[in-house]
Amino acid sequence: MKRIAVLTLLVALSVAWSMPAKAQRMSVAEGARQSRKADKKQQKAMKKYEKAPRKADKKANHRAKRTS
């Protein structure tokens, strides 16, 4: 019974130790890909932010035309 517990603990620890080591190893290509992905996401957010005032003006003009 103790052997099974020790073996299970050993397997669990070996899996836990291997995870961070794999996460730390990032190739240059992977880093560049993640950087491009983050840049694209930021550009999309900026575009949305820039569109908001135009969209609000368009909506206000549309409402003004309907009421007059």
C-alpha positions, -999 to 999 in steps of 0.1 A, spaced: 0 0 0 28 24 9 46 15 -24 15 26 -44 13 59 -25 50 66 -30 48 57 -67 17 80 -72 35 108 -54 66 103 -75 46 104 -107 27 135 -96 59 153 -87 76 144 -120 47 158 -139 46 190 -118 83 196 -123 82 191 -160 54 216 -166 73 249 -157 104 238 -176 84 234 -207 66 267 -202 99 285 -199 114 272 -231 100 294 -258 116 296 -292 123 328 -310 96 321 -335 71 314 -308 80 347 -291 76 366 -324 43 350 -331 29 359 -297 42 395 -301 25 398 -335 -7 384 -320 -6 409 -291 1 438 -316 -29 428 -337 -51 427 -306 -39 461 -296 -45 475 -331 -80 461 -331 -88 477 -297 -74 511 -309 -95 509 -341 -126 502 -320 -117 531 -297 -113 555 -327 -146 544 -342 -167 550 -311 -171 588 -315 -179 585 -352 -204 558 -344 -220 580 -317 -222 610 -340 -238 589 -367 -264 576 -343 -272 611 -330 -276 624 -366 -299 596 -374 -320 603 -343 -321 640 -352 -333 633 -387 -361 611 -374 -374 636 -349 -375 666 -372 
